[in-house]
Amino acid sequence: MSGRIAVLGGAGFLGSHLVDRLVADGRNVLVVDDLSTGRLENLATARRRGGVGFHSLSVDQSGFGAALVRFAPSVVYLLADPDAADGGAGDPVGTVTRHVARVAAIAEASRSCDARLVVAARGLDLDGAVAGQPLRERQRPHPLHPRGAALYSALRYVEARLGRQWCALVTGTVYGGRQREEDAVLPAAVGDMLHRRTPTVAGDPDASHDWLYVDDAVDALARAGDTGTGLVNVGTGIATPLAEVVGLAADACSYLGKVAYTSPAAPEPAEFRLDPTHAGSILGWQPYTTVRDGVPAAVTAIVEARIR
């Protein structure tokens, strides 16, 4: 990458970790975030280093495109998912309409800047109903719910408008520090464990998914700023049961109590894992953090954030 980098959703969980990486690499970064779910404190480390600008702005606002053009980035990162916790079942038309419109606006602004667009896409949303494991890029996406359909439709629009100037990283379940309790099972469970309350985890304990540590996800995103076109799977290729992940968190918290499980807000497959072979070829990327190392690291980050 050269020149300036714009990170949309850069004050959120994944976005703020990416900003840290880009700033450490000496990039000039503009963060655009309306702070509806992001937090300014997530950018504290990057802002102390310098080289970070911030716009409290939604892509739905009329001034978004002009602000992006003024900054003139060479790469635009989009790290915002469709905002529908139930998978969009309660408002399928609205979910698809809002998300496609937002991504279309971002694609057009990126096109005006002649900027490369890199999108982070949740694999469970995009490929939740695809048969055959591990999933490869040549398999056609098959979403389980309207939120995933919105993402798929938006990416088809990006492909049509940007040619080869885009890349979508289809990720496993990304976890790590800075996740909000309302957005992910791990920080919510850890919060209860630390207070010696019985955690209630949303999900099937036997469901095995591809868990991707945030540092690995950020490394792939940083590499995608330079190369890669179309869909690229970024996962470990290993499916780990939810109960095992929660158990590792309990060990890290020295929690010996029970754990309760409830149905997830949106439907999820019993097994989900991504083949990272193409990512290795096109990005020179590979996962290097196992869940046995990553979950304790995530718990440490969660505990340290609570202390601060």
Secondary structure, 3 states (H helix, E strand, C coil): CCCEEEEECCCCHHHHHHHHHHHHCCCEEEEECCCCCCCHHHHHHHHHHCCEEEECCCCCCCCHHHHHHHHCCCEEEECCCCCCCCCCCCCHHHHHHHHHHHHHHHHHHHHHHCCEEEEEEEHHHHHCCCCCCCECCCCCCCCCCHHHHHHHHHHHHHHHHHCCCEEEEEECEEECCCCCCCCCHHHHHHHHHHCCCCCEEECCCCCEECEEEHHHHHHHHHHHCCCCCEEEEECCCCCEEHHHHHHHHHHHHCCCCCCEEECCCCCCCCEECECCHHHHHHHCCCCCCCHHHHHHHHHHHHHHHHHC
